[in-house]
């Protein structure tokens, strides 16, 4: 395998990360917070120096990026970039000079998990708050590019079945195809972020908070500038805007690209978008009914707002919340955990197993039942008008088995680390689906991660990275046959 192209591309990604550090540095300067301005400027310079070394020494090798190299690049993105992203968090002293806490915050942000170890967010330096939001925005974008530019091209986990109206760059090298997809998606991603920012600002958020929440919402990340998350604003219009853009962030971004280019029927043509919206309607209805029936407030406007908003947030694996997230009925909490396991669409910023894969498994199960009653019948598995090949359905089953195995492994490891079983299950699901704050439903304290043992935090970090890079990618790289073949 050629590793030089991998580290060349990684160098350019680090350059992008270093450039992003200048924005919080300027924010700190505008606040006359000269200590944090120096921290971010220094971190940017250090990251640029490291990245420059990679680019200069490996220049011209990017065209040699192959299948093995692209998978290795995906892993390095989620393992290397958070190390540099943690530098300004560590030196800003918001984590009391704890390197593990700074790394946890960076990984949680970059994987769009959204669980934080920081408390009293309103009093934290604005440079740090905006940096957390930027990390989520960047992590969300890299997730989409990896899914659309790499996983689809390589046919990983059945991803080649997702909506692919975007240009494929047929006949081009893998590097050029990734770059082409990235440029097209960046325009759509940035446009949605801008519209979300303008809408939140008009709805009552100040410019700073609207900007941070726009970045965290479209990336389905969930970092907020207030301890009470979106519920702290107690503004229905803000909640409505956030729900709309969480849903947009959870739908395959290629559909938005197609719509912007005049293909509005793409939404109706993509079965996954219909599955997602259908699941959302069912989840909202069941959550509202259970909260009305079992909750302390009965049928009320506030209970309904809580049910609707939290359902959208958890299905999109964003992790925002409103109301008493630690005091919702157990049956509602279990439904929300199940929703997080499914997640949103392929080619989106969400975590979870993905809607397309779930319904392919469901359809295949129906075909097997039909074969029992009609042994001589021929039942083809179809998706979006295409016949699903056995290799593709096997790939989906592989992801399902590996996803379940990793989830069980994380639960056992978290239990061993000193967390009770109920909390271990919640933390494992929240980490693997990149919807970290949702674990608070079983903690009784939104800041329970802060009090967890150090080993628990490291296991949770491993779960976040594994969930974000797709479990099949990690297992493929651990297979010796992959490197020999």
C-alpha positions as a Markdown table, in Angstrom:
| # | Residue | x | y | z |
|---|---|---|---|---|
| 1 | Unk | 0.0 | 0.0 | 0.0 |
| 2 | Unk | 1.2 | 3.5 | -0.8 |
| 3 | Unk | 1.2 | 5.5 | 2.4 |
| 4 | Unk | 2.7 | 8.7 | 1.1 |
| 5 | Unk | -0.5 | 9.9 | -0.6 |
| 6 | Unk | -2.4 | 9.2 | 2.7 |
| 7 | Unk | -0.2 | 11.5 | 4.7 |
| 8 | Unk | -0.1 | 14.1 | 2.0 |
| 9 | Unk | -3.9 | 14.4 | 2.1 |
| 10 | Unk | -3.8 | 14.3 | 5.9 |
| 11 | Unk | -1.4 | 17.3 | 5.8 |
| 12 | Unk | -3.9 | 19.4 | 3.8 |
| 13 | Unk | -6.7 | 18.4 | 6.2 |
| 14 | Unk | -4.5 | 19.6 | 9.1 |
| 15 | Unk | -3.9 | 22.9 | 7.2 |
| 16 | Unk | -7.7 | 23.3 | 7.1 |
| 17 | Unk | -7.9 | 22.6 | 10.8 |
| 18 | Unk | -5.2 | 25.2 | 11.6 |
| 19 | Unk | -6.9 | 27.9 | 9.5 |
| 20 | Unk | -10.1 | 27.2 | 11.5 |
| 21 | Unk | -8.2 | 28.0 | 14.7 |
| 22 | Unk | -7.8 | 31.6 | 13.6 |
| 23 | Unk | -11.5 | 32.4 | 13.9 |
| 24 | Unk | -11.6 | 31.7 | 17.7 |
| 25 | Unk | -8.3 | 33.5 | 18.0 |
| 26 | Unk | -9.9 | 36.7 | 16.5 |
| 27 | Unk | -13.0 | 36.2 | 18.7 |
| 28 | Unk | -10.7 | 36.1 | 21.7 |
| 29 | Unk | -9.0 | 39.3 | 20.5 |
| 30 | Unk | -12.3 | 41.1 | 20.1 |
| 31 | Unk | -13.2 | 40.1 | 23.7 |
| 32 | Unk | -9.7 | 41.3 | 24.8 |
| 33 | Unk | -9.0 | 37.8 | 26.0 |
| 34 | Unk | -5.4 | 38.0 | 25.0 |
| 35 | Unk | -4.4 | 34.7 | 26.8 |
| 36 | Unk | -6.8 | 32.6 | 24.7 |
| 37 | Unk | -5.9 | 34.6 | 21.6 |
| 38 | Unk | -2.3 | 33.6 | 22.1 |
| 39 | Unk | -3.3 | 30.0 | 22.7 |
| 40 | Unk | -5.3 | 29.7 | 19.5 |
| 41 | Unk | -2.7 | 31.5 | 17.4 |
| 42 | Unk | 0.1 | 29.3 | 18.8 |
| 43 | Unk | -1.9 | 26.1 | 18.2 |
| 44 | Unk | -2.6 | 27.2 | 14.6 |
| 45 | Unk | 1.1 | 27.9 | 14.0 |
| 46 | Unk | 2.2 | 24.6 | 15.4 |
| 47 | Unk | -0.4 | 22.7 | 13.4 |
| 48 | Unk | 0.5 | 24.5 | 10.2 |
| 49 | Unk | 4.2 | 23.7 | 10.8 |
| 50 | Unk | 3.5 | 20.0 | 11.2 |
| 51 | Unk | 1.1 | 20.0 | 8.2 |
| 52 | Unk | 3.6 | 21.9 | 6.1 |
| 53 | Unk | 6.2 | 19.3 | 6.7 |
| 54 | Unk | 3.9 | 16.6 | 5.4 |
| 55 | Unk | 2.9 | 18.5 | 2.4 |
| 56 | Unk | 6.3 | 19.7 | 1.3 |
| 57 | Unk | 8.0 | 16.3 | 1.8 |
| 58 | Unk | 5.2 | 14.3 | 0.1 |
| 59 | Unk | 4.1 | 16.8 | -2.6 |
| 60 | Unk | 2.9 | 15.3 | -5.9 |
| 61 | Unk | 1.9 | 11.9 | -4.4 |
| 62 | Unk | -1.8 | 12.5 | -3.9 |
| 63 | Unk | -2.8 | 10.9 | -7.2 |
| 64 | Unk | -1.6 | 7.5 | -5.9 |
| 65 | Unk | -4.3 | 7.3 | -3.3 |
| 66 | Unk | -5.9 | 3.8 | -3.6 |
| 67 | Unk | -8.5 | 1.7 | -1.8 |
| 68 | Unk | -6.4 | 0.7 | 1.2 |
| 69 | Unk | -5.0 | 4.2 | 1.5 |
| 70 | Unk | -8.4 | 5.8 | 1.5 |
| 71 | Unk | -9.6 | 3.6 | 4.3 |
| 72 | Unk | -6.4 | 4.3 | 6.3 |
| 73 | Unk | -7.0 | 8.0 | 5.7 |
| 74 | Unk | -10.5 | 7.8 | 7.2 |
| 75 | Unk | -9.1 | 6.2 | 10.3 |
| 76 | Unk | -6.3 | 8.8 | 10.6 |
| 77 | Unk | -8.8 | 11.7 | 10.2 |
| 78 | Unk | -10.7 | 10.6 | 13.3 |
| 79 | Unk | -7.6 | 9.7 | 15.3 |
| 80 | Unk | -5.0 | 12.4 | 14.4 |
| 81 | Unk | -7.0 | 15.6 | 13.9 |
| 82 | Unk | -8.6 | 15.5 | 17.4 |
| 83 | Unk | -5.1 | 15.4 | 18.9 |
| 84 | Unk | -4.3 | 18.8 | 17.3 |
| 85 | Unk | -7.8 | 20.1 | 17.9 |
| 86 | Unk | -7.4 | 19.4 | 21.6 |
| 87 | Unk | -4.3 | 21.7 | 21.9 |
| 88 | Unk | -6.1 | 25.0 | 22.3 |
| 89 | Unk | -8.7 | 23.4 | 24.6 |
| 90 | Unk | -5.9 | 22.1 | 26.8 |
| 91 | Unk | -3.9 | 25.3 | 27.0 |
| 92 | Unk | -7.0 | 27.5 | 27.4 |
| 93 | Unk | -7.3 | 25.9 | 30.9 |
| 94 | Unk | -11.0 | 25.2 | 30.6 |
| 95 | Unk | -10.3 | 21.6 | 31.4 |
| 96 | Unk | -8.0 | 22.4 | 34.3 |
| 97 | Unk | -4.9 | 21.4 | 32.3 |
| 98 | Unk | -6.2 | 17.9 | 32.0 |
| 99 | Unk | -5.0 | 16.4 | 28.7 |
| 100 | Unk | -7.5 | 13.5 | 28.8 |
| 101 | Unk | -10.4 | 15.9 | 29.3 |
| 102 | Unk | -9.2 | 18.2 | 26.5 |
| 103 | Unk | -8.9 | 15.2 | 24.2 |
| 104 | Unk | -12.4 | 14.0 | 25.2 |
| 105 | Unk | -13.9 | 17.4 | 24.4 |
| 106 | Unk | -12.1 | 17.5 | 21.0 |
| 107 | Unk | -13.1 | 13.9 | 20.1 |
| 108 | Unk | -16.7 | 14.5 | 21.2 |
| 109 | Unk | -16.8 | 17.6 | 19.1 |
| 110 | Unk | -15.1 | 16.3 | 16.0 |
| 111 | Unk | -17.2 | 13.1 | 15.9 |
| 112 | Unk | -20.3 | 15.3 | 16.4 |
| 113 | Unk | -21.2 | 13.3 | 19.6 |
| 114 | Unk | -21.8 | 16.5 | 21.6 |
| 115 | Unk | -21.2 | 15.3 | 25.1 |
| 116 | Unk | -19.2 | 17.8 | 27.1 |
| 117 | Unk | -17.2 | 17.7 | 30.3 |
| 118 | Unk | -17.5 | 21.5 | 30.7 |
| 119 | Unk | -20.0 | 23.1 | 33.1 |
| 120 | Unk | -21.4 | 26.6 | 33.4 |
| 121 | Unk | -21.0 | 27.1 | 29.7 |
| 122 | Unk | -22.4 | 30.6 | 29.8 |
| 123 | Unk | -19.2 | 31.7 | 31.7 |
| 124 | Unk | -16.7 | 29.8 | 29.5 |
| 125 | Unk | -14.5 | 31.8 | 27.1 |
| 126 | Unk | -16.3 | 32.5 | 23.8 |
| 127 | Unk | -13.2 | 31.4 | 21.9 |
| 128 | Unk | -13.5 | 27.9 | 23.3 |
| 129 | Unk | -17.3 | 27.7 | 22.7 |
| 130 | Unk | -16.9 | 28.7 | 19.1 |
| 131 | Unk | -14.1 | 26.3 | 18.6 |
| 132 | Unk | -16.2 | 23.4 | 19.9 |
| 133 | Unk | -18.9 | 24.4 | 17.3 |
| 134 | Unk | -16.3 | 24.6 | 14.5 |
| 135 | Unk | -15.0 | 21.2 | 15.4 |
| 136 | Unk | -18.5 | 19.7 | 15.0 |
| 137 | Unk | -19.1 | 21.5 | 11.7 |
| 138 | Unk | -15.8 | 20.2 | 10.3 |
| 139 | Unk | -16.4 | 16.7 | 11.7 |
| 140 | Unk | -19.9 | 16.7 | 10.1 |
| 141 | Unk | -18.4 | 17.7 | 6.7 |
| 142 | Unk | -15.7 | 15.1 | 6.8 |
| 143 | Unk | -18.3 | 12.5 | 7.6 |
| 144 | Unk | -20.3 | 13.4 | 4.6 |
| 145 | Unk | -17.3 | 13.4 | 2.3 |
| 146 | Unk | -16.1 | 10.1 | 3.6 |
| 147 | Unk | -19.5 | 8.5 | 3.1 |
| 148 | Unk | -20.1 | 10.0 | -0.4 |
| 149 | Unk | -16.6 | 10.2 | -1.8 |
| 150 | Unk | -15.0 | 7.1 | -0.3 |
| 151 | Unk | -17.5 | 4.6 | 1.1 |
| 152 | Unk | -19.8 | 4.8 | -2.0 |
| 153 | Unk | -16.8 | 4.5 | -4.4 |
| 154 | Unk | -15.5 | 1.4 | -2.5 |
| 155 | Unk | -18.9 | -0.1 | -1.9 |
| 156 | Unk | -18.4 | -0.3 | 1.9 |
| 157 | Unk | -21.4 | -1.4 | 4.0 |
| 158 | Unk | -23.9 | -1.2 | 1.2 |
| 159 | Unk | -23.2 | 2.5 | 0.8 |
| 160 | Unk | -23.2 | 2.2 | -3.0 |
| 161 | Unk | -27.0 | 1.9 | -2.8 |
| 162 | Unk | -27.4 | 5.4 | -1.4 |
| 163 | Unk | -28.6 | 8.3 | -3.6 |
| 164 | Unk | -25.8 | 9.1 | -6.0 |
| 165 | Unk | -27.1 | 11.8 | -8.4 |
| 166 | Unk | -23.9 | 13.7 | -7.9 |
| 167 | Unk | -21.1 | 13.5 | -10.5 |
| 168 | Unk | -19.0 | 10.4 | -9.9 |
| 169 | Unk | -15.9 | 11.5 | -11.7 |
| 170 | Unk | -15.9 | 8.4 | -13.8 |
| 171 | Unk | -12.5 | 7.7 | -15.2 |
| 172 | Unk | -10.8 | 9.9 | -12.6 |
| 173 | Unk | -8.5 | 8.8 | -9.8 |
| 174 | Unk | -9.9 | 8.2 | -6.4 |
| 175 | Unk | -8.3 | 11.4 | -5.1 |
| 176 | Unk | -10.0 | 13.5 | -7.8 |
| 177 | Unk | -13.3 | 11.9 | -7.2 |
| 178 | Unk | -13.1 | 12.6 | -3.5 |
| 179 | Unk | -12.1 | 16.2 | -4.2 |
| 180 | Unk | -14.9 | 16.7 | -6.7 |
| 181 | Unk | -17.5 | 15.4 | -4.2 |
| 182 | Unk | -16.0 | 17.5 | -1.4 |
| 183 | Unk | -16.3 | 20.8 | -3.4 |
| 184 | Unk | -19.9 | 20.1 | -4.4 |
| 185 | Unk | -21.0 | 19.1 | -0.9 |
| 186 | Unk | -19.2 | 22.0 | 0.7 |
| 187 | Unk | -21.3 | 24.5 | -1.1 |
| 188 | Unk | -24.5 | 22.9 | 0.0 |
| 189 | Unk | -23.3 | 22.4 | 3.6 |
| 190 | Unk | -22.2 | 26.0 | 3.8 |
| 191 | Unk | -25.4 | 27.3 | 2.3 |
| 192 | Unk | -27.6 | 25.4 | 4.8 |
| 193 | Unk | -25.4 | 26.6 | 7.7 |
| 194 | Unk | -25.8 | 30.2 | 6.5 |
| 195 | Unk | -29.6 | 30.0 | 6.3 |
| 196 | Unk | -29.7 | 28.3 | 9.7 |
| 197 | Unk | -27.6 | 31.1 | 11.2 |
| 198 | Unk | -29.8 | 33.9 | 9.7 |
| 199 | Unk | -33.0 | 32.2 | 10.8 |
| 200 | Unk | -31.7 | 31.7 | 14.4 |
| 201 | Unk | -30.5 | 35.2 | 14.6 |
| 202 | Unk | -33.8 | 36.5 | 13.4 |
| 203 | Unk | -35.6 | 34.3 | 15.9 |
| 204 | Unk | -34.0 | 35.9 | 18.9 |
| 205 | Unk | -30.5 | 34.4 | 19.4 |
| 206 | Unk | -27.6 | 36.9 | 19.5 |
| 207 | Unk | -25.1 | 36.7 | 16.7 |
| 208 | Unk | -22.6 | 34.6 | 18.6 |
| 209 | Unk | -25.0 | 32.0 | 19.8 |
| 210 | Unk | -26.8 | 31.8 | 16.5 |
| 211 | Unk | -23.5 | 31.2 | 14.8 |
| 212 | Unk | -22.4 | 28.5 | 17.2 |
| 213 | Unk | -25.8 | 26.7 | 17.1 |
| 214 | Unk | -26.0 | 26.9 | 13.3 |
| 215 | Unk | -22.7 | 25.0 | 13.1 |
| 216 | Unk | -23.7 | 22.5 | 15.7 |
| 217 | Unk | -27.2 | 22.0 | 14.3 |
| 218 | Unk | -26.5 | 21.3 | 10.6 |
| 219 | Unk | -23.7 | 18.9 | 11.7 |
| 220 | Unk | -26.2 | 17.2 | 14.1 |
| 221 | Unk | -23.5 | 17.7 | 16.8 |
| 222 | Unk | -25.4 | 19.1 | 19.7 |
| 223 | Unk | -22.9 | 21.4 | 21.4 |
| 224 | Unk | -24.7 | 24.4 | 22.9 |
| 225 | Unk | -23.6 | 27.6 | 24.5 |
| 226 | Unk | -25.8 | 27.1 | 27.5 |
| 227 | Unk | -26.1 | 24.3 | 30.2 |
| 228 | Unk | -29.7 | 23.8 | 29.5 |
| 229 | Unk | -29.2 | 23.2 | 25.7 |
| 230 | Unk | -31.9 | 24.6 | 23.4 |
| 231 | Unk | -34.4 | 24.4 | 26.2 |
| 232 | Unk | -32.6 | 27.2 | 28.0 |
| 233 | Unk | -33.8 | 29.7 | 25.4 |
| 234 | Unk | -37.5 | 28.7 | 26.0 |
| 235 | Unk | -38.3 | 30.1 | 22.5 |
| 236 | Unk | -40.7 | 28.0 | 20.4 |
| 237 | Unk | -39.5 | 29.6 | 17.1 |
| 238 | Unk | -35.9 | 28.8 | 17.9 |
| 239 | Unk | -36.9 | 25.2 | 18.6 |
| 240 | Unk | -38.8 | 25.0 | 15.4 |
| 241 | Unk | -35.9 | 26.3 | 13.3 |
| 242 | Unk | -33.5 | 23.9 | 15.1 |
| 243 | Unk | -35.8 | 21.0 | 14.4 |
| 244 | Unk | -36.0 | 21.8 | 10.7 |
| 245 | Unk | -32.3 | 22.0 | 10.3 |
| 246 | Unk | -31.6 | 18.9 | 12.3 |
| 247 | Unk | -33.9 | 17.1 | 9.9 |
| 248 | Unk | -32.1 | 18.6 | 6.9 |
| 249 | Unk | -28.8 | 17.6 | 8.4 |
| 250 | Unk | -30.1 | 14.0 | 8.9 |
| 251 | Unk | -31.0 | 13.6 | 5.2 |
| 252 | Unk | -28.5 | 12.5 | 2.6 |
| 253 | Unk | -26.8 | 15.8 | 1.6 |
| 254 | Unk | -26.7 | 14.6 | -2.0 |
| 255 | Unk | -30.5 | 15.1 | -2.1 |
| 256 | Unk | -30.1 | 18.7 | -1.1 |
| 257 | Unk | -27.4 | 19.1 | -3.8 |
| 258 | Unk | -29.8 | 17.6 | -6.4 |
| 259 | Unk | -32.6 | 19.9 | -5.3 |
| 260 | Unk | -30.4 | 23.0 | -5.5 |
| 261 | Unk | -29.6 | 21.9 | -9.1 |
| 262 | Unk | -33.3 | 21.7 | -10.0 |
| 263 | Unk | -34.0 | 18.1 | -9.2 |
| 264 | Unk | -36.6 | 18.6 | -6.6 |
| 265 | Unk | -38.2 | 15.2 | -7.2 |
| 266 | Unk | -35.1 | 13.5 | -5.8 |
| 267 | Unk | -36.6 | 13.8 | -2.3 |
| 268 | Unk | -39.6 | 11.7 | -3.3 |
| 269 | Unk | -37.5 | 9.3 | -5.4 |
| 270 | Unk | -35.2 | 8.4 | -2.5 |
| 271 | Unk | -36.9 | 5.7 | -0.3 |
| 272 | Unk | -34.5 | 6.4 | 2.6 |
| 273 | Unk | -35.8 | 10.0 | 3.0 |
| 274 | Unk | -39.4 | 8.6 | 3.1 |
| 275 | Unk | -38.3 | 5.9 | 5.7 |
| 276 | Unk | -36.7 | 8.6 | 7.8 |
| 277 | Unk | -39.7 | 10.9 | 7.8 |
| 278 | Unk | -42.0 | 8.0 | 8.5 |
| 279 | Unk | -39.9 | 6.9 | 11.5 |
| 280 | Unk | -39.9 | 10.5 | 12.7 |
| 281 | Unk | -43.7 | 10.7 | 12.7 |
| 282 | Unk | -44.1 | 7.4 | 14.5 |
| 283 | Unk | -41.4 | 8.3 | 17.1 |
| 284 | Unk | -42.9 | 11.8 | 17.8 |
| 285 | Unk | -46.4 | 10.3 | 18.2 |
| 286 | Unk | -45.3 | 7.5 | 20.5 |
| 287 | Unk | -43.1 | 9.8 | 22.6 |
| 288 | Unk | -45.9 | 12.3 | 23.0 |
| 289 | Unk | -48.4 | 9.6 | 24.0 |
| 290 | Unk | -46.2 | 8.0 | 26.6 |
| 291 | Unk | -45.2 | 11.3 | 28.1 |
| 292 | Unk | -48.9 | 12.3 | 28.3 |
| 293 | Unk | -49.8 | 8.9 | 29.8 |
| 294 | Unk | -46.9 | 8.4 | 32.2 |
| 295 | Unk | -45.4 | 11.8 | 32.7 |
| 296 | Unk | -46.1 | 14.0 | 35.7 |
| 297 | Unk | -47.6 | 16.9 | 33.7 |
| 298 | Unk | -50.1 | 14.9 | 31.7 |
| 299 | Unk | -51.4 | 16.4 | 28.4 |
| 300 | Unk | -49.8 | 19.9 | 28.2 |
| 301 | Unk | -48.2 | 22.2 | 25.8 |
| 302 | Unk | -44.8 | 22.0 | 27.5 |
| 303 | Unk | -44.9 | 18.2 | 27.5 |
| 304 | Unk | -45.8 | 18.1 | 23.8 |
| 305 | Unk | -42.9 | 20.5 | 23.0 |
| 306 | Unk | -40.5 | 18.3 | 25.0 |
| 307 | Unk | -41.7 | 15.1 | 23.2 |
| 308 | Unk | -41.5 | 16.5 | 19.7 |
| 309 | Unk | -38.2 | 18.3 | 20.1 |
| 310 | Unk | -36.4 | 15.5 | 21.9 |
| 311 | Unk | -37.7 | 12.9 | 19.5 |
| 312 | Unk | -36.3 | 14.9 | 16.5 |
| 313 | Unk | -33.0 | 15.5 | 18.3 |
| 314 | Unk | -32.4 | 11.8 | 19.2 |
| 315 | Unk | -33.4 | 10.3 | 15.9 |
| 316 | Unk | -31.0 | 12.7 | 14.2 |
| 317 | Unk | -28.4 | 11.8 | 16.9 |
| 318 | Unk | -27.9 | 15.5 | 17.5 |
| 319 | Unk | -28.2 | 15.4 | 21.3 |
| 320 | Unk | -29.9 | 18.8 | 22.0 |
| 321 | Unk | -32.7 | 18.6 | 24.5 |
| 322 | Unk | -35.4 | 20.7 | 26.2 |
| 323 | Unk | -37.2 | 20.1 | 29.4 |
| 324 | Unk | -36.0 | 17.7 | 32.2 |
| 325 | Unk | -34.0 | 15.2 | 30.1 |
| 326 | Unk | -33.0 | 13.3 | 33.2 |
| 327 | Unk | -36.6 | 12.9 | 34.3 |
| 328 | Unk | -38.5 | 11.6 | 31.3 |
| 329 | Unk | -40.5 | 8.3 | 31.6 |
| 330 | Unk | -38.5 | 5.1 | 31.2 |
| 331 | Unk | -40.5 | 3.8 | 28.3 |
| 332 | Unk | -39.9 | 7.1 | 26.4 |
| 333 | Unk | -36.2 | 7.0 | 27.2 |
| 334 | Unk | -36.0 | 3.4 | 25.8 |
| 335 | Unk | -37.8 | 4.5 | 22.6 |
| 336 | Unk | -35.4 | 7.4 | 22.1 |
| 337 | Unk | -32.4 | 5.1 | 22.6 |
| 338 | Unk | -33.8 | 2.7 | 20.0 |
| 339 | Unk | -34.2 | 5.7 | 17.6 |
| 340 | Unk | -30.6 | 6.7 | 18.2 |
| 341 | Unk | -29.5 | 3.2 | 17.2 |
| 342 | Unk | -31.2 | 3.7 | 13.8 |
| 343 | Unk | -30.1 | 7.3 | 13.2 |
| 344 | Unk | -30.7 | 9.2 | 10.0 |
| 345 | Unk | -29.8 | 8.8 | 6.4 |
| 346 | Unk | -26.6 | 7.6 | 4.6 |
| 347 | Unk | -24.6 | 10.5 | 3.3 |
| 348 | Unk | -25.7 | 12.6 | 6.2 |
| 349 | Unk | -23.9 | 13.9 | 9.4 |
| 350 | Unk | -25.9 | 11.5 | 11.7 |
| 351 | Unk | -24.6 | 8.5 | 13.5 |
| 352 | Unk | -26.3 | 5.2 | 14.0 |
| 353 | Unk | -27.0 | 2.1 | 11.8 |
| 354 | Unk | -28.7 | 4.3 | 9.1 |
| 355 | Unk | -32.3 | 4.0 | 7.8 |
| 356 | Unk | -31.3 | 2.4 | 4.4 |
| 357 | Unk | -29.6 | -0.5 | 6.1 |
| 358 | Unk | -32.5 | -1.1 | 8.6 |
| 359 | Unk | -35.1 | -1.3 | 5.9 |
| 360 | Unk | -33.0 | -3.5 | 3.6 |
| 361 | Unk | -32.8 | -5.9 | 6.5 |
| 362 | Unk | -36.5 | -5.6 | 7.1 |
| 363 | Unk | -37.3 | -6.3 | 3.4 |
| 364 | Unk | -34.9 | -9.2 | 3.2 |
| 365 | Unk | -36.6 | -10.7 | 6.3 |
| 366 | Unk | -40.0 | -10.4 | 4.5 |
| 367 | Unk | -38.5 | -12.2 | 1.5 |
| 368 | Unk | -37.3 | -15.0 | 3.7 |
| 369 | Unk | -40.8 | -15.4 | 5.2 |
| 370 | Unk | -42.3 | -15.5 | 1.7 |
| 371 | Unk | -39.8 | -18.2 | 0.7 |
| 372 | Unk | -41.1 | -20.3 | 3.6 |
| 373 | Unk | -44.7 | -20.1 | 2.3 |
| 374 | Unk | -43.8 | -20.2 | -1.4 |
| 375 | Unk | -40.6 | -22.3 | -1.7 |
| 376 | Unk | -40.6 | -22.2 | -5.5 |
| 377 | Unk | -41.1 | -18.5 | -5.7 |
| 378 | Unk | -38.5 | -16.0 | -6.8 |
| 379 | Unk | -38.3 | -12.9 | -4.5 |
| 380 | Unk | -35.8 | -10.2 | -5.5 |
| 381 | Unk | -34.6 | -7.7 | -3.0 |
| 382 | Unk | -35.1 | -4.2 | -4.6 |
| 383 | Unk | -34.2 | -0.7 | -3.4 |
| 384 | Unk | -35.0 | 2.5 | -5.2 |
| 385 | Unk | -35.8 | 0.6 | -8.3 |
| 386 | Unk | -32.5 | -1.3 | -8.3 |
| 387 | Unk | -32.0 | -5.0 | -7.7 |
| 388 | Unk | -29.9 | -5.5 | -4.6 |
| 389 | Unk | -27.1 | -7.9 | -5.3 |
| 390 | Unk | -26.2 | -10.7 | -2.8 |
| 391 | Unk | -22.8 | -9.1 | -2.1 |
| 392 | Unk | -24.5 | -5.8 | -1.2 |
| 393 | Unk | -27.1 | -7.4 | 1.1 |
| 394 | Unk | -24.3 | -9.4 | 2.7 |
| 395 | Unk | -22.4 | -6.2 | 3.3 |
| 396 | Unk | -25.4 | -4.7 | 5.1 |
| 397 | Unk | -25.7 | -7.8 | 7.3 |
| 398 | Unk | -22.0 | -7.6 | 8.1 |
| 399 | Unk | -22.4 | -4.0 | 9.3 |
| 400 | Unk | -25.4 | -5.1 | 11.4 |
| 401 | Unk | -23.5 | -8.0 | 13.1 |
| 402 | Unk | -20.4 | -5.9 | 13.7 |
| 403 | Unk | -22.5 | -3.0 | 15.0 |
| 404 | Unk | -24.2 | -5.2 | 17.5 |
| 405 | Unk | -21.0 | -6.9 | 18.5 |
| 406 | Unk | -19.2 | -3.6 | 19.1 |
| 407 | Unk | -22.2 | -2.3 | 21.1 |
| 408 | Unk | -22.1 | -5.3 | 23.3 |
| 409 | Unk | -18.4 | -5.1 | 23.7 |
| 410 | Unk | -18.6 | -1.4 | 24.7 |
| 411 | Unk | -21.3 | -2.2 | 27.2 |
| 412 | Unk | -19.2 | -4.9 | 28.9 |
| 413 | Unk | -16.1 | -2.7 | 29.0 |
| 414 | Unk | -18.0 | 0.3 | 30.4 |
| 415 | Unk | -19.5 | -2.0 | 33.1 |
| 416 | Unk | -16.0 | -3.2 | 34.0 |
| 417 | Unk | -14.7 | 0.4 | 34.2 |
| 418 | Unk | -17.1 | 1.1 | 37.1 |
| 419 | Unk | -20.4 | 2.1 | 35.6 |
| 420 | Unk | -23.6 | 0.3 | 36.5 |
| 421 | Unk | -25.2 | -1.8 | 33.7 |
| 422 | Unk | -28.1 | 0.5 | 32.9 |
| 423 | Unk | -25.7 | 3.4 | 32.5 |
| 424 | Unk | -23.2 | 1.3 | 30.6 |
| 425 | Unk | -25.9 | 0.5 | 28.0 |
| 426 | Unk | -26.9 | 4.1 | 27.6 |
| 427 | Unk | -23.3 | 5.3 | 27.4 |
| 428 | Unk | -22.4 | 2.6 | 24.8 |
| 429 | Unk | -25.3 | 3.5 | 22.6 |
| 430 | Unk | -24.7 | 7.3 | 23.0 |
| 431 | Unk | -21.0 | 6.9 | 22.1 |
| 432 | Unk | -21.4 | 4.5 | 19.2 |
| 433 | Unk | -24.2 | 6.5 | 17.6 |
| 434 | Unk | -22.5 | 9.8 | 18.3 |
| 435 | Unk | -25.3 | 11.2 | 20.3 |
| 436 | Unk | -23.5 | 11.6 | 23.6 |
| 437 | Unk | -25.7 | 13.8 | 25.7 |
| 438 | Unk | -28.6 | 11.4 | 25.4 |
| 439 | Unk | -26.9 | 9.1 | 28.0 |
| 440 | Unk | -28.1 | 11.7 | 30.6 |
| 441 | Unk | -31.6 | 10.2 | 30.4 |
| 442 | Unk | -30.3 | 7.4 | 32.6 |
| 443 | Unk | -27.8 | 9.3 | 34.7 |
| 444 | Unk | -30.0 | 11.8 | 36.6 |
| 445 | Unk | -27.3 | 14.4 | 35.8 |
| 446 | Unk | -26.5 | 15.9 | 32.4 |
| 447 | Unk | -22.9 | 16.3 | 33.6 |
| 448 | Unk | -22.5 | 12.7 | 34.7 |
| 449 | Unk | -19.7 | 12.1 | 32.2 |
| 450 | Unk | -17.5 | 14.6 | 34.2 |
| 451 | Unk | -17.7 | 12.4 | 37.3 |
| 452 | Unk | -17.1 | 9.1 | 35.4 |
| 453 | Unk | -13.8 | 7.2 | 35.9 |
| 454 | Unk | -10.9 | 8.0 | 33.5 |
| 455 | Unk | -11.1 | 4.5 | 32.0 |
| 456 | Unk | -14.8 | 5.1 | 31.3 |
| 457 | Unk | -14.0 | 8.3 | 29.4 |
| 458 | Unk | -11.3 | 6.6 | 27.3 |
| 459 | Unk | -13.7 | 3.7 | 26.4 |
| 460 | Unk | -16.4 | 6.3 | 25.5 |
| 461 | Unk | -13.8 | 8.1 | 23.2 |
| 462 | Unk | -13.0 | 4.8 | 21.5 |
| 463 | Unk | -16.7 | 4.2 | 20.9 |
| 464 | Unk | -17.2 | 7.7 | 19.4 |
| 465 | Unk | -14.4 | 7.2 | 17.0 |
| 466 | Unk | -15.5 | 3.7 | 16.0 |
| 467 | Unk | -19.1 | 4.9 | 15.4 |
| 468 | Unk | -18.0 | 7.8 | 13.3 |
| 469 | Unk | -15.6 | 5.9 | 11.0 |
| 470 | Unk | -18.1 | 3.0 | 10.5 |
| 471 | Unk | -17.4 | -0.2 | 12.3 |
| 472 | Unk | -16.8 | -2.1 | 9.0 |
| 473 | Unk | -14.0 | 0.3 | 8.1 |
| 474 | Unk | -12.1 | -0.4 | 11.4 |
| 475 | Unk | -12.6 | -4.2 | 11.1 |
| 476 | Unk | -11.5 | -4.2 | 7.5 |
| 477 | Unk | -8.2 | -2.4 | 8.5 |
| 478 | Unk | -7.7 | -5.0 | 11.3 |
| 479 | Unk | -8.0 | -7.9 | 8.8 |
| 480 | Unk | -4.5 | -9.1 | 7.7 |
| 481 | Unk | -6.0 | -10.3 | 4.4 |
| 482 | Unk | -6.9 | -6.7 | 3.5 |
| 483 | Unk | -3.2 | -5.7 | 3.6 |
| 484 | Unk | -2.1 | -8.8 | 1.7 |
| 485 | Unk | -4.7 | -8.7 | -1.0 |
